[in-house]
């Protein structure tokens, strides 16, 4: 397959994802995250059957830091990543962007309780409200399934300084079709358990099927690596957990 064919393949996948999920992205997800903001981290712990903290720590441990770096956490949610990074290196200048105000409120409160200073910014990952070449490190965790990936990754590259580092982690589509089938059924079960335990509202209940379908339409670890290459990132590496069900990527802005 030529480079042009690869690019066309990713663009076609992105168009299909947008056609299938645009309504949820535009109209429903804000209500979902407003519903779950107060118990988001606890719900993830239940949904992952206790593996959430381990998965998050595994990602944070891959992030290389230097004192006084400027960091942007995209789709920051409850500020879990920014808090973890500041606990490692207190001199960082951390910005946390999310479009969900209720999630930001929860994240701001959690950071303040720990005596940590994070600059929360309300905004869209597809149109980052920052000038070019602003950040040494950008992170994005457990949100790209809900984004137009090529647009969001291109925006992240724009705001990264030349030589800046992008760290990404998310639930991915395993290469193995049987494992993917089992994974989707596990996800369906865990969503039902979580909704029952925490008494999820109507918005979250309505989107349970969406969360399963978006995983089926998402990318494998190797596909995301290729997508990053196509966008001009360099020195791309990936690591996977649990047979590719969860993966992380590290890429450098070569501009």
N, C-alpha and C positions, 0 to 999 in steps of 0.2 A: 504494500500500500504506500503510495506517495505521500509526501507531507501535505499537499493540498487535499488529498482524500481523507487523511486523518483529521485535518481541520474541519472539513465538511461533515465528517462523522460526528465530531463533538458538537458542532453547531446544530446538526439535526437532532441529536439527543437533547440538547438544551431547549430547542423549540418544542419538542414533544413534552418535556417536563413542564415547560411553561403553559402549554395548552391544557395539560391535565390538572395542574395545581394552581394556576394563577388566581382563581377565585379564592381558594383557601389562603394563599399568601397575602392577597390584598384585603380580604374581608374577615377572615376567621382567626388567624394566628394571634392578632393583638388581643382578642377576647380570650383565647386559650391561655396566653401567658399572663394576662391579668388575673385569670382564675387560679393559676398554679403558682403565682409568684411567691406567696407566703410559705409554701411547702415544697418548692421546686427541688431543692437539694435533697431533702428527706425522701421525696417521691422517687428521685433517681436512684437513691440507695436501695429502696424497696424494689423498684422495677428491675434493677440489675442483680437482685438477690445478693446484695452485700458487696458487690464488686466495684461500685462507683468510685469510692475513694482510691482504690488501687489503680483503676484505669486513669483517673485524673492525675494521680501522682506519677504514673508511668509517663504521661505526656509532659508534665511540668519538668520532670527530670531531664528531658531531652533539650530543654531550652538553655542555651548558653548566654550568660549575662556578664556585663562589665559595669563597674560603678558609673552612676550618673547617666546611664543611657535613657533615651526617650522611647517609651513603650506604648503601643496601641493595642488594646484588646478589643477586637471587633465582635459584635454580638455577645457582649460581655455578661449579659444576664445578671446574676447575683454577685458578680465581681470575684468569683472563686479564683480565677487565674491571676488577676491583678493582686489579690491578697497574698496568694502563695508566692508570687514573684517578689513582692515587697518584703515578705518575711525572710526570703533568701538574701535580698540586696536592698536595704532600706534607702539607698541614695537614688533609686530609680525615679524617673518622672513618668508616672503611669496615667494614661488616658483610657477610659472605658466607654465604648460606644455601644448603644443599644437603642432600638426603636420603641421598646416597651417601657413606658414610664413606671408602671408598677414593679417590674423587675429591677429597674434602676433604683427605686426607693428602697427595696429590700437590700440590694447590693450596697448602697450608700450607708445604710444603717449598720450592716455587718462590718464594713470597713471602719466606720467610726468607733464601733465597740472595741475594735482591735487597735485603735489609735493610729490608723493608717490613712494617708492622704491619697485619694484617687480622684482624678478629674472626670466626673461623669458627663458624657455628651449624648444628647438625644439625637439620633440620626439614622440614615439609611445606609446599609453596607454597600449598596450599588452606587451611591453618590456620596462618598466620604467628604465631610465638611472640613477638609484640611488641604493646605497647599502641597504642591509636589515636594518630594524629597524631605519629608519631615521627621521620619521615625527610624530608629536603629533596628527595632524589632517590632513585628506585628504578629499577633496571635489570633487564631480563630478556632474555637472548639465547639463541637456538637451543634452546629447551626447551618453548615453549608448545604445540607439536604433541603433546607427551606429557602435557598437562594438561587438566583441565576448565577451559577458557579463561575462561568467565564467572565461575566461582568464584574463580579465581586473580587475575584482574584486579580483581574486587571487593575481595579481601583486600588487594591492593596499594594500592588507593584508600583503604582504611580506615587503613593505617599511614602514608600520606603526610600531611604537614602540609597545611593549607589553602594552596593556591597552589603545592604541591609538584609536582615534575616526574616523569613516568613516561616512560622510554625503553625501547622494545621492538624487537627484531630477530629474524627467523627466516626459514627457507625457507618460501615461500608458494606457493599454487596460482595459477599465471598465469591471467589472464582468457582468453587465447587457448587454445582446446582443442587445437590442433595443438602449440603450444609446451608445453602441459602433458603431452601424450603423449610428446614428445621428452624432456622433463625427467624424467619417471618412468623412461624407459628409460636415460637417462644415469645416474640415481641407482642403478638396479639394477646397471649396469656398474661404477660407481665403488665400490659396496659390495663387489662380488665381487673387484675389484682390491685394495682395502684389506684384506679378509679374507685374501687370499693373501699379500700383502706382509708383514703383521704376524702371520700365524699366529693369527688370531682363534679363541677358544675356542668351545665348543658353544653357549653362551648367545647370543653375538653372531651366530653363524651362523644360529641358529634364528629370529632377529628380522629378518633381511634383508628378507623380504617385508613385515613389519610397517612398516618405515621407508618403503617405497614406498606402501603402502596409506594410511598416516596422512597423507601429503602429499596424496593424491587427495581425502581427506575434509576437508582443512583449508580455510582461508579465503584469499581474495584480499586485497590490500592495502586496497582500498576497503571490503570487507566488515568487516575488522578495525577500520577507522576508524569505521564505523557502530556496531559492537558497543561500542566505547569510548564513543561518544556516548550510546548507550542506557544505559550504566552511570553516566552523569553526568559523565564527563570533558569538559573544554572545550579549545578552541584546538588541536584535533587536526590534525596534519600527518603525511603519510607520504612516504617516498622509496623508490623501487624501483631495483633493479639487474638487468641482464640480462633485460629484458622482464617483470619482475614475479616472477622466480624467487626473489629474495631481497628483503626489504623491511624498512624500519624505521619506527617510529612514535614520535611525541612527543605527549604529552598532559599537561594540567594538571588537578590536582584542584581543582575549582571550589568545593568546600565551604568 
